Amino acid sequence: MKEAAMVPKAEPRSYYGRSVIKAPVWKPEIPWYLFLGGLTGASATLAWVADVTGNRRLGRNAGLICLAAGTGGPVLLITDLGVPARFFNMMRVFKLTSPMNLGSWILAATGSTAAIATAHETLGLFGRLGRVARGLSALFGLPLATYTAALLSNTAVPALHEARRELPFVFAGSAAASAGPPPPPPTPARDAGPARRLAVLGVVVEVASMQLMEHRLGELAEPYKTGAAGRYARLAKGLSVAGALVAAARGRRRGGAIAGGGLIIAGAVFERWTIFKAGFQSAGDPKYTVGPQRARVDGHR
């Protein structure tokens, strides 16, 4: 006969229930910055692939989106920092062990090369340098689409730090999904096929990675499912999946492409807000900090 435990399992707690760590000081600009960073990186890669395969219309339009998003991203980051000089001070050094410093260099390099490539494509400037700049923009765009995941998971916030394995895949899928919908300059259906497929594939990677992350985190996944983060998560999944279905079924028609693309972009935005809010919620509850620490100690024992 199995014996019952004499003492109930202790609940993780802190000093009088106070938070163990301080909540992040990020402003609402950050989730929008995360979205634009992913959009910039994925659009740069899409533009280069389209150019290489001869799809000049898609390549030009994706390049314009890359330039616009790459211009807005630094503005949001500088606004969050509060003092513009802080951004420029990060450019004084190059430090591979600092996600913030490395990300600033990647962001600046992607935006600069995208501007040169777009000027060459639309105005015929810079000659051979303009053609090389498109490939360099794609090269820098790949890490730009996911570096913000490393930036977030390099903090002490439990729901972000413990999600460091899957978070880059969530960001990569979301970035690809947001770059796939048709950009504001009209792209004919016959030229937009690669973008539609990228959007649908991005949604699949994003949703699957999020599910795997929540399954692995166990109790620590609660911040992603409750409160404001939970509401945003349900919106993100519903909008993304609905948009992917519309894009796959009716994406060849202009109305279906616009509807599906709009849903996918909205889902990508809400995905970033989900992660943003989950970080605050996990930092505010001590059990998400103490619980994993005790589990690791018990594992070592």
C-alpha positions in Angstrom: 0.0 0.0 0.0 1.4 3.4 -1.1 2.2 5.7 1.8 0.9 9.3 1.7 3.2 12.2 2.2 3.1 13.5 5.7 4.0 17.1 4.7 2.3 18.7 1.7 4.5 20.0 -1.1 5.6 23.6 -0.4 4.5 26.3 -2.7 7.3 28.5 -4.2 7.2 31.8 -2.4 9.3 34.9 -1.7 9.7 37.4 1.1 6.1 38.3 2.0 5.0 37.5 -1.6 7.1 40.4 -3.0 8.5 40.1 -6.5 12.0 38.7 -6.7 13.0 40.7 -9.7 12.0 44.1 -11.0 9.6 44.3 -13.9 11.1 45.5 -17.2 11.1 49.2 -17.9 10.1 48.7 -21.5 7.6 51.1 -23.0 4.8 50.2 -25.5 7.1 51.1 -28.3 9.0 47.8 -27.8 6.5 45.3 -29.2 6.1 47.5 -32.2 9.9 47.6 -32.5 10.0 43.8 -32.3 7.4 43.6 -35.1 9.2 46.1 -37.4 12.6 44.4 -36.8 11.2 41.1 -37.9 9.5 42.7 -40.9 12.7 44.5 -41.9 14.8 41.3 -41.8 12.4 39.0 -43.6 11.5 41.6 -46.2 15.2 42.1 -47.0 15.7 38.4 -47.5 12.5 38.2 -49.7 13.6 41.1 -51.8 17.0 39.5 -52.5 15.5 36.1 -53.3 13.0 37.7 -55.6 15.7 39.7 -57.4 17.9 36.6 -57.9 15.0 34.6 -59.3 14.1 37.4 -61.7 10.9 38.5 -59.9 11.8 42.2 -60.1 8.3 43.5 -59.2 8.2 41.6 -56.0 11.8 42.3 -55.2 11.3 46.1 -55.6 8.1 46.1 -53.5 9.7 44.0 -50.7 12.7 46.3 -50.8 10.5 49.3 -50.2 8.8 47.6 -47.2 12.2 46.7 -45.9 13.4 50.3 -46.1 10.2 51.7 -44.5 10.2 49.2 -41.6 14.0 49.6 -41.2 13.5 53.4 -40.8 10.7 53.1 -38.3 12.5 50.5 -36.1 15.4 52.7 -34.9 12.9 55.6 -34.3 10.9 53.4 -31.9 14.1 52.1 -30.2 15.5 55.6 -29.7 12.1 56.7 -28.3 12.1 53.8 -25.8 15.7 54.6 -24.7 14.6 58.2 -24.0 17.9 59.8 -25.0 19.0 59.6 -28.6 22.6 59.7 -27.6 22.2 56.2 -26.0 21.7 54.6 -29.4 24.7 56.3 -30.9 26.9 55.5 -27.9 26.2 51.8 -28.6 27.8 52.2 -32.0 31.1 53.3 -30.4 32.0 49.7 -29.7 31.4 46.3 -31.2 30.8 43.6 -28.6 29.7 40.1 -29.7 28.7 39.1 -26.2 26.1 42.0 -26.0 22.8 41.3 -27.8 21.9 45.0 -27.6 25.1 46.2 -29.0 25.3 43.5 -31.8 21.6 44.1 -32.6 22.2 47.9 -33.0 25.0 47.2 -35.5 22.8 44.7 -37.4 19.9 47.1 -37.4 22.1 50.0 -38.7 23.7 47.8 -41.4 20.4 46.4 -42.7 18.8 49.8 -42.9 21.8 51.4 -44.6 22.2 48.7 -47.2 18.5 48.6 -47.8 18.5 52.3 -48.5 21.4 52.0 -51.0 19.7 49.0 -52.8 16.3 50.9 -53.0 18.0 54.0 -54.4 19.7 51.9 -57.0 16.4 50.1 -57.9 14.3 53.2 -58.1 16.7 56.0 -59.1 19.6 54.1 -60.7 22.1 55.4 -58.2 25.3 53.8 -56.8 25.9 51.4 -59.8 27.5 48.1 -58.8 27.4 49.0 -55.1 23.6 49.2 -55.3 23.4 45.6 -56.7 25.8 44.3 -54.0 23.8 46.2 -51.3 20.7 44.1 -51.9 22.6 40.9 -51.1 24.2 42.5 -48.0 20.8 43.7 -46.8 19.5 40.1 -47.0 22.7 38.8 -45.2 22.1 41.3 -42.3 18.4 40.8 -42.4 18.5 37.1 -41.4 19.9 37.7 -37.9 17.8 40.9 -37.6 14.6 38.8 -37.9 15.6 36.8 -34.8 18.1 38.8 -32.7 15.4 40.4 -30.6 14.5 36.9 -29.3 18.1 36.6 -28.0 17.8 40.1 -26.6 14.7 39.3 -24.6 15.8 35.8 -23.5 19.1 37.3 -22.2 17.2 39.0 -19.4 16.3 37.6 -15.9 12.5 37.7 -16.8 11.4 34.0 -16.2 8.9 33.6 -19.1 11.5 35.0 -21.5 14.7 33.6 -20.3 13.3 30.0 -20.0 11.9 30.3 -23.5 15.3 30.9 -25.1 15.2 27.6 -27.1 12.0 28.2 -29.0 11.7 32.0 -29.0 14.0 32.5 -32.0 11.8 30.1 -34.0 8.7 32.0 -32.9 10.2 35.3 -34.0 11.5 33.8 -37.3 8.1 32.4 -38.2 6.3 35.6 -37.2 8.8 37.7 -39.2 8.3 35.5 -42.3 4.5 35.6 -41.9 4.5 39.4 -41.7 6.8 39.9 -44.8 4.6 37.6 -46.9 1.4 39.6 -47.3 1.2 42.0 -50.3 3.0 45.3 -49.6 1.2 48.6 -50.3 2.7 48.9 -53.9 0.5 46.6 -56.0 2.1 43.2 -56.8 0.3 41.1 -59.5 -0.9 37.7 -58.3 1.5 35.9 -60.6 4.5 37.7 -59.0 3.2 37.5 -55.4 3.2 33.6 -55.3 6.5 33.3 -53.3 5.3 35.9 -50.8 2.1 34.0 -50.2 3.9 30.8 -49.6 6.3 32.5 -47.3 3.4 33.9 -45.3 1.7 30.5 -44.9 4.9 28.8 -44.0 5.7 31.5 -41.5 2.4 31.1 -39.7 2.9 27.3 -39.5 6.4 27.8 -37.9 5.1 30.5 -35.6 2.1 28.6 -34.2 4.0 25.3 -34.0 7.0 26.9 -32.2 4.7 28.6 -29.7 2.9 25.4 -28.9 6.2 23.5 -28.4 7.4 26.3 -26.2 4.3 26.3 -24.0 4.4 22.5 -23.7 8.1 22.5 -22.6 7.7 25.4 -20.1 4.9 23.7 -18.2 3.8 25.8 -15.3 6.0 28.6 -16.5 3.8 28.9 -19.6 0.9 30.3 -17.5 1.9 33.9 -18.2 1.4 33.3 -21.9 -2.1 31.9 -21.3 -3.6 34.2 -18.6 -4.3 37.9 -18.3 -3.6 40.4 -21.1 -1.0 38.1 -22.6 -3.5 35.2 -22.8 -6.0 37.4 -24.6 -3.4 38.6 -27.1 -2.2 35.0 -27.6 -5.6 33.8 -28.5 -6.0 36.7 -30.9 -2.6 36.1 -32.4 -3.3 32.4 -33.1 -6.8 33.0 -34.4 -5.9 35.8 -36.7 -2.7 34.1 -38.0 -4.4 30.8 -38.8 -7.4 32.5 -40.3 -5.2 34.7 -42.5 -3.1 31.7 -43.6 -6.2 29.8 -44.6 -7.6 32.8 -46.6 -4.2 33.4 -48.2 -3.9 29.7 -49.2 -7.4 29.4 -50.6 -8.1 32.9 -52.1 -4.6 34.5 -52.2 -4.5 34.5 -56.0 -7.3 37.1 -56.0 -6.6 40.7 -54.9 -9.4 40.8 -52.3 -8.3 37.4 -50.8 -4.7 38.5 -50.7 -5.5 41.7 -48.9 -7.8 40.1 -46.4 -5.5 37.2 -45.7 -2.5 39.5 -45.5 -4.2 41.9 -43.1 -5.2 39.0 -40.8 -1.7 37.6 -40.8 -0.1 41.0 -40.0 -2.5 41.6 -37.2 -1.7 38.1 -35.8 2.1 38.9 -36.0 1.6 42.1 -34.1 -0.5 40.5 -31.4 2.2 37.7 -31.1 4.8 40.4 -30.1 2.3 41.9 -27.6 1.8 38.4 -26.1 5.5 38.0 -25.4 5.8 41.6 -24.2 2.9 41.2 -21.7 4.0 37.7 -20.6 7.3 39.1 -19.5 5.7 41.6 -17.2 3.3 39.1 -15.8 6.0 36.5 -15.0 8.3 39.1 -13.4 5.5 40.3 -11.2 4.7 36.8 -9.7 7.5 35.4 -7.5 6.5 31.8 -8.1 7.7 32.0 -11.7 11.1 33.0 -10.4 11.4 30.8 -7.3 9.8 27.7 -8.8 12.3 27.1 -11.6 15.2 27.8 -9.3 14.0 25.2 -6.8 13.4 22.7 -9.6 17.0 23.1 -10.8 18.3 22.7 -7.2 16.2 19.6 -6.7 17.5 18.2 -10.0 21.1 18.7 -9.0 20.4 16.9 -5.7 
